[in-house]
Amino acid sequence: MWRCESCGHRSFPKRELCPYCGGRSFTAERAGRGIATQLTSHRRVDVACVWVDDELTLLARAEGAVTAGSEVALRVDDGAPVATVA
């Protein structure tokens, strides 16, 4: 995820401008864990909505036995987030 250097707001994916303050500088920040809130499948790829904190929910490829409500570990694989059961 990306943290705005001006106001601290986090977002994913990276944006050109911060939606809160209009800042243009961002710092990469790792999101290590989250809670899978919803799951779907698209073209035989499982996708999970992952709640990271009160400020951020992101989409990640779901691998393994990820179910809604499960705690997941997040990693980056070839530039894309991947969620696995923690």
N, C-alpha and C positions, 0 to 999 in steps of 0.2 A: 504494500500500500504506500501511499505518498502523503507526507505531512507538509502542509504549507509552512514555509519558514516565517511568514508574517504573522499568522494568527493561530497556527497549530492544528487547524482542521485537517482531518485525514480523509482521503478519497481513494477510490480505485475504480477504473484505471486512472493513470496519470492524466491530468487536465492541463490545458494551456493557461487557464486562469482559475484561481480559487473561487468557488461559487459563493463564498462568504465574504471575502475581503478584496477580491480581485488581484491578490498577490500572484506573482509569476515564477517564484522560486520554490522548488519542492525538494524534499529529502526523502530518499527511499527508506522505508521502515519495514521490518519483518513482522508479519502476523503469524505467530507460531501455532495458535489454537483458536478454536471457535466451536459453536454449536450449529449443527446442521438443522435448519428449520423447515426446509421443503426440498423435495427431490422430484426430478423429472428426467425424461430421456429424450435425446434428440439425435436422430440418425445413429442409433445404437450406442450412444455415449451417455452415460449417467451423469447428470449435472445436479449439484446441490447449492442451495442458497445457504451461506454460512454467516451467522451472526458473530461478528468479532467483538463488538462492544456497542454501547448505546449509540454510537456515531456511525457505525459502518457495517453494512452487509455486503458480501461479495459473492460472485458466482465462481464455482470451482468444479473441475471434473471430479466426480466421486469414484473412488476405487475401493473395492472390497465390500464389506458389510455395512456401509454407511446407511443409517436410517434417520428419519426425522426425530430430532431430540437427542441424537448421539453426539458426544464430544468428539471432535475431529482434530487431527494434526494437519497443519497446512505446510506445503512445500511448493517450490516452483519447479516445473518440468518444462524445459524448452520455452520459457517465457510465460507459461500459463499456470495459474494456481491449481493445485491438486489437493483434495481432501481425502484422508484415510482415517479409519477408526483409531482413536488415540489409545 
